[in-house]
């Protein structure tokens, strides 16, 4: 089986790099507080900061910059796939 057996540990016990998808901030709009995360595979996933649960020490929109490495999770909305949880990694 490719990838090995599934990890049975609760998500909070896994190392941070195993809890989230990884990507980088590729676009930001400070006025609307929106942006786009580019996944490792090259997919662009938008977010609206007001609807993102920020984790970690840096939780403000001002902490995000183009190129910032982030861990993230996604949710389906009526407008498609959106970033729903984010943590700044670098």
Secondary structure, DSSP 8 states (H G I E B T S, - for coil): -TT-S---S-GGGS-HHHHSEEEEEEEEETTTTEEEEEETTS-EEEEEGGG-EEESS--SGGG--TT-EEEEEEEEETTEEEEEEEEE--
